[in-house]
Amino acid sequence: ETNSTIYPSIDGGVREMGIMMERFRSEGIAVLKLNTHNQWQPRVLTVTKEVNVFQRTDDARYKGIDSCPKGLLWLKKFSDSEHSIASIIGKKGKGGIFFSTIE
């Protein structure tokens, strides 16, 4: 179950997003990444411990969404202590992506 103070927890798709973010944060999701030499490499997708807190609004589209992680990370192996943006995401996006940069 999700922590409603950090992640969304209402019906209509937002609850499911909260469950997915909690899984990313707590255990990561194993994936394969294709490198520049056309070789598959195992990685773990997880999210940053740092979060963006949103301003309260009466807009129904954002009801129940109080915050989200600052970024998505792809790590060689999951470690609960390695979820800091500054130490993982490179300037060219190596190691992760900031959600705020997605258009």
DSSP file (Angstrom, degrees, kcal/mol; ACC not computed):
  #  RESIDUE AA STRUCTURE BP1 BP2  ACC     N-H-->O    O-->H-N    N-H-->O    O-->H-N    TCO  KAPPA ALPHA  PHI   PSI    X-CA   Y-CA   Z-CA
    1    1 A E              0   0    0      0, 0.0     2,-0.1     0, 0.0     0, 0.0   0.000 360.0 360.0 360.0 154.0    0.0    0.0    0.0
    2    2 A T        -     0   0    0     13,-0.1     2,-0.8     1,-0.0    17,-0.1  -0.444 360.0-116.2 -89.6 160.5    1.2    3.5   -0.6
    3    3 A N    >>  -     0   0    0     15,-0.2     4,-2.6     1,-0.1     3,-1.7  -0.864  24.1-157.9 -93.2 107.6    2.1    6.3    1.8
    4    4 A S  T 34 S+     0   0    0     -2,-0.8     5,-0.2     1,-0.3    62,-0.2   0.636  86.2  63.7 -68.2 -13.8   -0.6    9.0    1.1
    5    5 A T  T 34 S+     0   0    0      1,-0.1    -1,-0.3     3,-0.1     4,-0.0   0.689 118.1  24.4 -81.9 -16.3    1.5   11.8    2.5
    6    6 A I  T <4 S+     0   0    0     -3,-1.7    61,-0.2     1,-0.3    -2,-0.2   0.766 125.9  33.8-112.0 -43.7    4.2   11.3   -0.1
    7    7 A Y  S  < S-     0   0    0     -4,-2.6    -1,-0.3    59,-0.1    61,-0.1  -0.804  91.9 -87.9-118.3 156.5    2.6    9.7   -3.1
    8    8 A P        +     0   0    0      0, 0.0    57,-0.1     0, 0.0    -1,-0.1  -0.233  39.2 175.9 -59.5 148.9   -0.9   10.0   -4.7
    9    9 A S        +     0   0    0     55,-0.4     2,-0.2    -5,-0.2     6,-0.2   0.068  36.4 106.2-147.9  31.5   -3.5    7.6   -3.3
   10   10 A I      > -     0   0    0     53,-0.1     5,-2.0     1,-0.1     6,-0.2  -0.704  69.0 -97.4-109.7 166.8   -6.9    8.4   -4.8
   11   11 A D  T   5S+     0   0    0     -2,-0.2     3,-0.4     3,-0.2    -1,-0.1  -0.151  89.1  68.9 -73.3 172.4   -8.9    6.5   -7.4
   12   12 A G  T   5S-     0   0    0      1,-0.2    -1,-0.2     2,-0.1    -2,-0.0   0.772 126.3 -53.4  89.8  28.8   -8.9    7.2  -11.1
   13   13 A G  T  >5S+     0   0    0     -3,-0.1     4,-1.8     1,-0.0    -1,-0.2   0.007 124.4  90.0  98.0 -29.4   -5.3    6.2  -12.0
   14   14 A V  H  >5S+     0   0    0     -3,-0.4     4,-2.1     2,-0.2    -3,-0.2   0.893  85.9  53.1 -69.0 -38.3   -3.6    8.4   -9.5
   15   15 A R  H  ><S+     0   0    0     -5,-2.0     4,-2.1     1,-0.2    -1,-0.2   0.919 108.3  50.3 -61.5 -43.8   -3.7    5.6   -6.9
   16   16 A E  H  > S+     0   0    0      1,-0.2     4,-2.3     2,-0.2    -1,-0.2   0.879 108.3  52.6 -63.1 -37.8   -2.1    3.2   -9.4
   17   17 A M  H  X S+     0   0    0     -4,-1.8     4,-2.6     1,-0.2    -1,-0.2   0.894 107.7  52.4 -63.4 -39.6    0.7    5.7  -10.1
   18   18 A G  H  X S+     0   0    0     -4,-2.1     4,-2.1     2,-0.2    -2,-0.2   0.900 108.7  49.4 -62.3 -42.1    1.3    6.0   -6.3
   19   19 A I  H  X S+     0   0    0     -4,-2.1     4,-1.9     2,-0.2    -2,-0.2   0.912 111.8  48.9 -63.2 -43.0    1.6    2.2   -6.1
   20   20 A M  H  X S+     0   0    0     -4,-2.3     4,-2.5     2,-0.2    -2,-0.2   0.918 111.0  49.2 -64.2 -44.3    4.1    2.2   -9.0
   21   21 A M  H  X S+     0   0    0     -4,-2.6     4,-2.4     1,-0.2    -1,-0.2   0.880 109.3  53.1 -63.2 -37.6    6.2    5.0   -7.5
   22   22 A E  H  X S+     0   0    0     -4,-2.1     4,-2.7     2,-0.2     5,-0.2   0.897 109.4  48.5 -64.6 -39.5    6.3    3.2   -4.2
   23   23 A R  H  X>S+     0   0    0     -4,-1.9     4,-2.3     2,-0.2     5,-1.8   0.922 110.5  51.0 -66.9 -43.1    7.6    0.0   -5.9
   24   24 A F  H  <5S+     0   0    0     -4,-2.5    23,-0.3     3,-0.2     4,-0.2   0.928 115.9  43.1 -55.0 -45.4   10.2    2.1   -7.7
   25   25 A R  H  <5S+     0   0    0     -4,-2.4    -2,-0.2    21,-0.2    -1,-0.2   0.902 119.0  39.9 -70.7 -43.0   11.3    3.6   -4.4
   26   26 A S  H  <5S-     0   0    0     -4,-2.7    -2,-0.2    -5,-0.2    -3,-0.2   0.831 139.0  -5.2 -83.1 -33.3   11.3    0.5   -2.2
   27   27 A E  T  <5S-     0   0    0     -4,-2.3    -3,-0.2    -5,-0.2    -2,-0.1   0.536  86.9-133.4-137.8 -14.5   12.7   -2.2   -4.5
   28   28 A G      < -     0   0    0     -5,-1.8     2,-0.4    -4,-0.2    18,-0.2   0.011  23.4 -95.5  75.0 169.0   13.3   -0.9   -8.0
   29   29 A I  E     -A   45   0A   0     16,-1.9    16,-2.9    -5,-0.1     2,-0.2  -0.991  31.6-126.8-128.2 122.9   12.3   -2.6  -11.2
   30   30 A A  E     +A   44   0A   0     -2,-0.4     2,-0.3    14,-0.2    14,-0.2  -0.488  39.8 162.2 -71.4 132.3   14.8   -4.8  -13.1
   31   31 A V  E     -A   43   0A   0     12,-2.8    12,-2.7    -2,-0.2     2,-0.4  -0.895  36.0-118.3-139.9 168.8   15.2   -3.8  -16.8
   32   32 A L  E     -A   42   0A   0     -2,-0.3     2,-0.4    10,-0.2     8,-0.1  -0.950  24.1-160.0-112.4 137.5   17.6   -4.4  -19.7
   33   33 A K  E     -A   41   0A   0      8,-3.1     8,-2.8    -2,-0.4     2,-0.6  -0.949  14.4-134.6-118.3 134.3   19.3   -1.4  -21.3
   34   34 A L  E     -A   40   0A   0     -2,-0.4     6,-0.2     6,-0.2     2,-0.0  -0.784  26.3-152.1 -89.0 121.2   20.9   -1.5  -24.8
   35   35 A N    >   -     0   0    0      4,-2.8     3,-1.7    -2,-0.6     4,-0.0  -0.210  33.4 -91.4 -86.7-178.6   24.3    0.2  -24.7
   36   36 A T  T 3  S+     0   0    0      1,-0.3    -1,-0.1     2,-0.1    -2,-0.0   0.651 125.6  58.1 -68.5 -14.9   26.2    1.9  -27.6
   37   37 A H  T 3  S-     0   0    0      2,-0.2    -1,-0.3     0, 0.0     3,-0.1   0.177 119.8-108.2 -98.3  16.4   27.9   -1.4  -28.5
   38   38 A N  S <  S+     0   0    0     -3,-1.7     2,-0.4     1,-0.2    -2,-0.1   0.810  77.1 133.5  62.2  33.8   24.5   -3.0  -29.1
   39   39 A Q        -     0   0    0     -4,-0.0    -4,-2.8    -6,-0.0     2,-0.4  -0.920  57.3-121.4-114.9 140.9   24.8   -5.2  -25.9
   40   40 A W  E     -A   34   0A   0     -2,-0.4    -6,-0.2    -6,-0.2    -8,-0.0  -0.642  28.7-171.1 -81.8 134.2   22.1   -5.6  -23.3
   41   41 A Q  E     -A   33   0A   0     -8,-2.8    -8,-3.1    -2,-0.4     2,-0.2  -0.987  23.2-120.2-126.0 133.7   23.0   -4.5  -19.8
   42   42 A P  E     +A   32   0A   0      0, 0.0     2,-0.3     0, 0.0   -10,-0.2  -0.513  39.4 168.4 -71.9 138.9   20.9   -5.2  -16.7
   43   43 A R  E     -A   31   0A   0    -12,-2.7   -12,-2.8    -2,-0.2     2,-0.5  -0.925  29.8-130.4-141.0 165.2   19.8   -2.1  -14.8
   44   44 A V  E     -AB  30  75A   0     31,-2.5    31,-2.6    -2,-0.3     2,-0.4  -0.988  17.0-144.2-121.7 124.2   17.4   -1.2  -12.0
   45   45 A L  E     +AB  29  74A   0    -16,-2.9   -16,-1.9    -2,-0.5     2,-0.3  -0.738  35.1 150.5 -85.2 132.0   14.9    1.6  -12.4
   46   46 A T  E     - B   0  73A   0     27,-2.4    27,-3.5    -2,-0.4     2,-0.3  -0.898  37.1-115.9-147.7 175.8   14.2    3.5   -9.2
   47   47 A V  E     - B   0  72A   0    -23,-0.3    25,-0.2    -2,-0.3     2,-0.0  -0.821  33.8 -95.9-119.0 160.1   13.2    7.0   -8.2
   48   48 A T        -     0   0    0     23,-2.0    36,-0.2    -2,-0.3    -1,-0.1  -0.300  19.1-132.4 -71.3 154.5   15.1    9.7   -6.1
   49   49 A K  S    S+     0   0    0     34,-2.5    35,-0.1    20,-0.1    -1,-0.1   0.826  88.3  86.4 -73.1 -32.5   14.5   10.2   -2.4
   50   50 A E        -     0   0    0     33,-0.6    20,-2.4    19,-0.0    21,-0.4  -0.445  68.0-162.7 -68.3 141.4   14.2   13.9   -3.1
   51   51 A V  E     -D   69   0B   0     18,-0.3     2,-0.5    19,-0.1    -2,-0.1  -0.903  21.1-128.7-126.3 154.8   10.7   15.0   -4.0
   52   52 A N  E     -D   68   0B   0     16,-3.3    16,-1.8    -2,-0.3     2,-0.5  -0.909  25.4-149.4 -95.9 125.4    9.0   18.0   -5.6
   53   53 A V  E     -D   67   0B   0     -2,-0.5    14,-0.2    14,-0.2     2,-0.2  -0.860  14.0-141.7 -98.6 128.9    6.1   19.2   -3.4
   54   54 A F        -     0   0    0     12,-2.8     2,-0.1    -2,-0.5     3,-0.1  -0.558  16.9-107.2 -91.9 152.7    3.3   20.8   -5.4
   55   55 A Q        -     0   0    0     -2,-0.2     2,-0.1     1,-0.1    -1,-0.1  -0.477  44.1 -99.9 -71.3 146.8    1.2   23.8   -4.5
   56   56 A R        +     0   0    0     -2,-0.1     2,-0.3     2,-0.0    -1,-0.1  -0.413  49.1 177.0 -66.9 143.7   -2.4   23.1   -3.4
   57   57 A T        -     0   0    0      2,-0.1    -3,-0.0     5,-0.1    -1,-0.0  -0.977  40.1-138.6-145.7 156.7   -5.0   23.6   -6.1
   58   58 A D        +     0   0    0     -2,-0.3     2,-0.4     5,-0.1     5,-0.1   0.395  66.3 123.0 -92.8   0.6   -8.7   23.2   -6.6
   59   59 A D    >   -     0   0    0      1,-0.2     3,-1.6     3,-0.1     4,-0.2  -0.506  59.7-145.7 -66.8 119.9   -8.1   21.9  -10.1
   60   60 A A  G >  S+     0   0    0     -2,-0.4     3,-1.0     1,-0.3    -1,-0.2   0.750  93.2  68.9 -60.7 -26.0   -9.8   18.4  -10.2
   61   61 A R  G 3  S+     0   0    0      1,-0.2    -1,-0.3     3,-0.0    -2,-0.1   0.777 107.2  37.6 -65.0 -25.1   -7.1   17.1  -12.5
   62   62 A Y  G X  S+     0   0    0     -3,-1.6     3,-2.1     2,-0.0    -1,-0.2   0.256  81.1 138.1-111.5  11.0   -4.5   17.3   -9.7
   63   63 A K  T <  S+     0   0    0     -3,-1.0   -53,-0.1     1,-0.3     3,-0.1  -0.381  76.0  14.1 -61.6 127.8   -6.6   16.2   -6.8
   64   64 A G  T 3  S+     0   0    0      1,-0.2     2,-0.9    -2,-0.1   -55,-0.4   0.343  95.3 113.8  90.6  -6.4   -4.6   13.9   -4.6
   65   65 A I    <   +     0   0    0     -3,-2.1    -1,-0.2     1,-0.2     3,-0.1  -0.842  26.0 153.9-102.2 102.8   -1.3   14.6   -6.1
   66   66 A D        -     0   0    0     -2,-0.9   -12,-2.8     1,-0.3     2,-0.3   0.742  64.3 -12.0 -97.2 -28.7    0.8   16.3   -3.4
   67   67 A S  E     -D   53   0B   0    -14,-0.2    -1,-0.3   -61,-0.2   -14,-0.2  -0.973  51.5-160.3-162.3 168.3    4.3   15.4   -4.5
   68   68 A C  E     -D   52   0B   0    -16,-1.8   -16,-3.3    -2,-0.3   -61,-0.1  -0.975  39.5 -84.9-152.6 159.2    6.4   13.3   -6.8
   69   69 A P  E     -D   51   0B   0      0, 0.0   -18,-0.3     0, 0.0    30,-0.1  -0.289  35.3-127.2 -60.9 152.7   10.1   12.2   -6.9
   70   70 A K  S    S-     0   0    0    -20,-2.4    29,-2.1     1,-0.1    30,-0.6   0.785  80.2   0.0 -73.1 -26.6   12.4   14.6   -8.6
   71   71 A G  E     - C   0  98A   0    -21,-0.4   -23,-2.0    27,-0.3     2,-0.4  -0.987  60.2-116.3-159.1 166.7   13.8   12.0  -11.0
   72   72 A L  E     -BC  47  97A   0     25,-2.5    25,-2.5    -2,-0.3     2,-0.3  -0.911  34.4-162.0-105.7 133.4   14.0    8.5  -12.4
   73   73 A L  E     -BC  46  96A   0    -27,-3.5   -27,-2.4    -2,-0.4     2,-0.5  -0.896  15.0-156.4-118.7 146.0   17.3    6.7  -12.0
   74   74 A W  E     -B   45   0A   0     21,-2.0     2,-0.3    -2,-0.3   -29,-0.2  -0.975  24.8-177.1-120.2 117.2   18.8    3.6  -13.7
   75   75 A L  E     -B   44   0A   0    -31,-2.6   -31,-2.5    -2,-0.5     3,-0.1  -0.750  38.0-126.8-113.9 155.1   21.4    1.9  -11.5
   76   76 A K  S    S+     0   0    0      1,-0.3     2,-0.3    -2,-0.3    -1,-0.1   0.882  99.5   0.6 -67.2 -37.7   23.7   -1.0  -12.0
   77   77 A K  S    S-     0   0    0    -33,-0.1    -1,-0.3   -34,-0.0     2,-0.2  -0.990  86.9 -98.9-148.6 151.9   22.3   -2.5   -8.8
   78   78 A F        +     0   0    0     -2,-0.3     2,-0.4    -3,-0.1   -33,-0.0  -0.479  41.5 168.9 -73.5 132.0   19.7   -1.4   -6.3
   79   79 A S    >   -     0   0    0     -2,-0.2     3,-1.6     3,-0.1    -2,-0.0  -0.965  32.4-144.2-142.7 125.7   21.0    0.2   -3.2
   80   80 A D  T 3  S+     0   0    0     -2,-0.4     3,-0.3     1,-0.3    -1,-0.1   0.699 100.6  54.1 -64.2 -18.1   18.7    1.9   -0.7
   81   81 A S  T 3  S+     0   0    0      1,-0.2    -1,-0.3     2,-0.0     3,-0.2   0.546  92.9  72.6 -93.4  -6.5   21.4    4.6    0.0
   82   82 A E    <   +     0   0    0     -3,-1.6    -1,-0.2     1,-0.2    -2,-0.1  -0.181  59.2 107.0-103.0  41.7   22.0    5.6   -3.6
   83   83 A H        +     0   0    0     -3,-0.3   -34,-2.5    -2,-0.1   -33,-0.6  -0.002  43.1 121.9-109.3  31.6   18.9    7.6   -4.4
   84   84 A S     >  -     0   0    0    -36,-0.2     4,-0.8    -3,-0.2     3,-0.3  -0.807  55.0-146.3 -97.0 131.1   20.4   11.1   -4.4
   85   85 A I  H >> S+     0   0    0     -2,-0.5     4,-1.8     1,-0.2     3,-1.2   0.930  95.0  55.5 -58.9 -49.1   20.0   13.2   -7.6
   86   86 A A  H 34 S+     0   0    0      1,-0.3    -1,-0.2     2,-0.2    -2,-0.0   0.816 111.5  43.3 -58.9 -33.5   23.3   15.0   -7.2
   87   87 A S  H 34 S+     0   0    0     -3,-0.3    -1,-0.3     1,-0.1    -2,-0.2   0.585 123.7  32.1 -90.4  -9.0   25.4   11.9   -7.0
   88   88 A I  H << S+     0   0    0     -3,-1.2     2,-0.5    -4,-0.8    -2,-0.2   0.824  96.8  72.8-113.7 -53.9   23.7    9.9   -9.8
   89   89 A I     <  -     0   0    0     -4,-1.8     6,-0.2    -5,-0.2    -1,-0.1  -0.550  67.4-149.1 -78.9 120.8   22.4   12.0  -12.7
   90   90 A G    >   -     0   0    0      4,-2.7     3,-1.7    -2,-0.5     6,-0.1  -0.316  30.0-101.9 -79.7 168.7   25.1   13.4  -14.9
   91   91 A K  T 3  S+     0   0    0      1,-0.3    -1,-0.1     2,-0.1    -2,-0.1   0.781 123.7  46.6 -63.5 -27.1   24.8   16.7  -16.8
   92   92 A K  T 3  S-     0   0    0      2,-0.1    -1,-0.3     0, 0.0    -3,-0.0   0.209 128.1 -94.3-100.5  15.0   24.0   14.9  -20.0
   93   93 A G  S X  S+     0   0    0     -3,-1.7     3,-1.4     1,-0.3     2,-0.3   0.525  70.2 155.9  89.8   5.8   21.4   12.6  -18.5
   94   94 A K  T 3  S+     0   0    0      1,-0.2    -4,-2.7    -5,-0.1    -1,-0.3  -0.528  70.8  12.8 -68.5 125.8   23.7    9.7  -17.8
   95   95 A G  T 3  S-     0   0    0     -2,-0.3   -21,-2.0    -6,-0.2     2,-0.3   0.270 131.2 -14.3  94.7 -10.2   22.3    7.6  -14.9
   96   96 A G  E <   -C   73   0A   0     -3,-1.4     2,-0.3   -23,-0.3   -23,-0.2  -0.987  60.8-109.4 168.7-175.5   18.8    9.2  -14.8
   97   97 A I  E     -C   72   0A   0    -25,-2.5   -25,-2.5    -2,-0.3     2,-0.4  -0.997  23.0-122.7-146.7 141.9   16.5   11.9  -15.8
   98   98 A F  E >   -C   71   0A   0     -2,-0.3     3,-1.5   -27,-0.2     4,-0.4  -0.722  17.1-141.9 -81.0 131.0   14.8   14.8  -14.0
   99   99 A F  G >  S+     0   0    0    -29,-2.1     3,-1.3    -2,-0.4    -1,-0.1   0.824 100.4  65.3 -61.3 -29.6   11.0   14.6  -14.3
  100  100 A S  G 3  S+     0   0    0    -30,-0.6    -1,-0.3     1,-0.2   -29,-0.1   0.682  95.8  57.3 -68.0 -16.5   11.0   18.4  -14.6
  101  101 A T  G <  S+     0   0    0     -3,-1.5     2,-0.4     2,-0.0    -1,-0.2   0.542  81.4 102.4 -91.0  -7.1   12.9   18.2  -17.9
  102  102 A I    <         0   0    0     -3,-1.3    -5,-0.0    -4,-0.4    -3,-0.0  -0.645 360.0 360.0 -79.1 126.6   10.3   16.0  -19.6
  103  103 A E              0   0    0     -2,-0.4    -1,-0.1     0, 0.0    -3,-0.0   0.404 360.0 360.0-104.5 360.0    8.1   18.1  -22.0
